[in-house]
C-alpha cells in the first residue's frame, strides 16, 4: 500500500506553492487542527470547505461478541467522531461510473 504525505512533506509543498516560510505553514496547519477539534467538540460539526466535515455522533449501547471466546458482551454507548467527505472531493477522487 502506498503511503501518503507526511506532515513535513505537506508543509514543504504548501510553503513552496504559497511562497511562504515553512514555519508559517506549519503554524497554520496546527491552528487548523486545533480549531477543528474545538469546534467539533463544541458544536458537533466542523466543515473544511471543499474537503468534508468532521461530525460528532452518538453510538447507542449494543450487544457484541468477544472474538476470542464468542461470549456475548455489552458494549457501552459512546461519542465518536466521523469524517464525511464532500461530494465534490469524492467525485474528483473516485468519479461515479457511467451506466
C-alpha positions, 0 to 999 in steps of 0.5 A: 500500500502506498503511503501518503504525505507526511506532515513535513512533506505537506508543509514543504509543498504548501510553503513552496506553492504559497511562497511562504516560510515553512514555519508559517505553514506549519503554524497554520496547519496546527491552528487548523487542527486545533480549531477543528477539534474545538469546534467539533467538540463544541458544536458537533460539526466542523466543515473544511470547505471543499474537503468534508466535515468532521461530525460528532455522533452518538453510538447507542449501547449494543450487544457484541461478541468477544472474538476470542471466546464468542461470549456475548458482551455489552458494549457501552454507548459512546461519542465518536467522531466521523469524517464525511467527505464532500461530494465534490472531493469524492467525485474528483477522487473516485468519479461515479461510473457511467451506466 
